[in-house]
Amino acid sequence: MKNSRKSKMTKEESIHQKHEFGRLQSDNTANEDDYSFRISHTSETSHTDYDRPPPRLSTDYNSPLSTSPTWDPSSSPQHTSPLSKSPWTSHVENSSTNYSYTGLMGSLVREEGHIYSLAASGDLLYTGSDSKNIRVWKNHKEFSGFKSNSGLVKAIIIAGEKIFTGHQDGKVRVWKVSSKDPSVYKRIGTLPTLAAFIKSSMKPSNYIETRRNRNAVWIKHFDAISCLSMSEDQKLLYSASWDKTIKVWRASDSKCLESIKAHDDAVNSIVVGFNGLLFSGSADGTVKIWRKESQGKGTKHFFSQTLLKQECAVTALAVDPLSNFLYCGSSDGLVNFWQRDKLLSHGGVLRGHKLATLCLAAAGNLVFSGSADNNICVWKRDAGEHVRLSVLSGHSGPVKCLAVEEDQEQSGADKQFIVYSGSLDKSVKIWRVSSQFMPNQPEVGTSPPQNFPSASRRK
């Protein structure tokens, strides 16, 4: 039998994995590309496959707001996007901001393509999809956009004036907004740079063995990039890949400083926190800690310890804003967490999803987990204990990515957050979430809070 793109398995094993990791039962063609995390060992992907879009989900997802009238960008005199034929439509409801509210505000609906990545900064939202485009939204209205030419947009990260995007072709692209026109974005580089790649390829010692006795230059990822993260001082960029490595880049000049052979299988997620520690999660079921140390004029990362080892894949990592808690999502739907002030001891397990946890985000004392069960769980942390405040329901497909910003328009003691969720139902939904639960408030698309024994140990 012909090997599948991601792993060698029998038809029966493939069906078993689809049920185990939360795949849609009606989808007979989708693979882990649709979730953008790896659940099986080793890739048989060739570079010629990168520019081909992944198999689409056979289920026809319909957004609850997909029947709303389409916003015509050409009819707006304020429209400045170079992508004037954008298939995106905005359906954001005006809502009062003078009371605590948790629920759906609206949707940014796209007619085709799945949402793989999100990044928010102030009033700007960046969205990446399998169309290879990065859309820019301002105050929930389409503002601009730029195209990557090749490689699905797997990750987006904002670092000062630069935007870094990670792609399925194994490259990181660097963008910068024009100083003359804030709606114009220009690509200012690609990692690795062409000059660095040519220089490195001249030396045989710079080649490493990849798969099937193939060699590749160590500064370049030879499989899809799964995640990007910045160091706390914004000087280093980390890129994780399905090629089992983590590359370390100097943000100022795009130089590749180091390649870490991190895991025995695909690296699905990385995050930096706890005063410079690098955490990595993999399809091999482990979470590892890497410690950065100075070496002469540069730095080098050394393995510190394995924080978690389990059978199911690690799919997502997140650190809270104060860098006191590390959260880890897995393909079994669980969210484990560890506490820094307790010497990274295991704090407990959050059980809120029926299918795989695909993404995590943290803001204030809240934690958000998106899942293949189409829902987003909202957890509130208080002195190490966690309570599930609500479940945000509204997507008709797996929730692939999350971005959170504090709502600056709110006043008073009750902090509220704007949550963006990207899904394989081809939409981005916008939620307002209060850090306090209002028992008498009619809520939209949520379920009531639930006490949760977060201190329980994983068995």
Steps between C-alpha positions, in 0.01 A plus 500: 500500500621849418630697796287792618658842495566512872560143608487137407179346623234257397150613412371366832770687693418821315132472594597431861718812512226713350267404784767519769624846414168663431472486124165552334352160431354616171846602372675218320782710356611741772832445675692672776577787264146618569582536869861614444646269758672167446368188672707233327866419459716636216398683185519364148428844354712621212562867436286481191200437721526827690331715242205268465211585733411230752189290443191699582253379758214327325251633753348825375536733796246781506553800723194606700545843343583385147159605373554863600527756220850514356696815573617649172845654554487687172200697624691644794701819437720411797611169350878500460579130470707397199293181497184671380349170393531349844249218557477596869186652642467669837201441727582674827211609717507828685467426869484714810821513701360623828433161656671169559437265213624164381391385160522532124547847352517404135689318226742562220383247242699373204347319207780245464809385684574398858645733765837377628649797686409823681689787660354810667662830587288788622224566248668284233433131434710288264350180359676224306334228295563237235450765232859613573366848580541693823203729556518807723189617685464830682218545749344182360490635143727393218791743480775344292662176390815348357578176320780258577517348147571151636442304816185481712509747789552280808608765753502879543691695764537876547829642629511879508481631144558156347254220428641147472299229323578127499399290202451142392790528255739521798577871462450797730407824325554846646267794430493866591234766467578792270594823677304696238183290487394287800288281272800389293715210621828408339698179527846592623650156532478122507663268753746369420618781273612402152853623569524298821364190328750521214790566737402213725453259208863551397631309802436124518512520880181709498294211363302268723322177418125539482301201375553223248871579501433854378717786617395860561664819622447527876378861495185412303192309612423216261142450618206722597542766766248441777562785744692824561599664828706803606743522790389721785745774398381475136856434380457134398240336279431127542345288224372147562446249224370157413864419414549445878722806543485850645696775325625806688520824299641840591213740435720799414678347197306174434806284566442139601698451821411146596305190402372288789424133436216521746276192473458154353198616302346821368520809721144631521541796736758719673474785750749712696452598862618470859795736447638361176402134506390345171222239516431262211214255445505219248309222330726264694289584807764697690541854629865601537678795659800667339725742687678785320863561597754755379796368301751764403320753284205272438256275681430128500204301623545191714246234591387541860226245571197316366192645664245258356510163327178343375359287220292767325639796307568838660320753281521843668694694765435836669648703786293747702591873471674506839701191402392295801305218332571276201204339323517201265220375273494145367324298234300324773322829581674559834686812611784441749664786688808564712582771753825694498496592869475132588814404309296409191305237686194364325201710604220292354290419195216703348235272353261693280516359149369181344749506212855623439613833641640689200599841638552695822517867599539679833411857601472647848383221728309326221601204285331410171510157336373430148413150391403265220162478677432850351493666844715742700528448876561807717687426823555742789804455721499600866798411719577193292142374493308507172127542436344461158303823458331415173514315171486714187298314239435624149754350263388215278854370455811437714649808667853521365642824644434769762610859563403714801516874569380689806195714424632854539151654485396341828509685829470380858644205685362237265759423236359400165680348205445482126561143383555408136455137398594357161340179384489241227144621437673780304408779743652715771264565788529793739402455864486732798589314821460635851732379776197496730190292458167683511238236600199709393643602164356345184801365314548425134664176397630405845438246772498579875812480719615176653715438805805301403740300720813639337728372772441137409807314381526327168502125539 
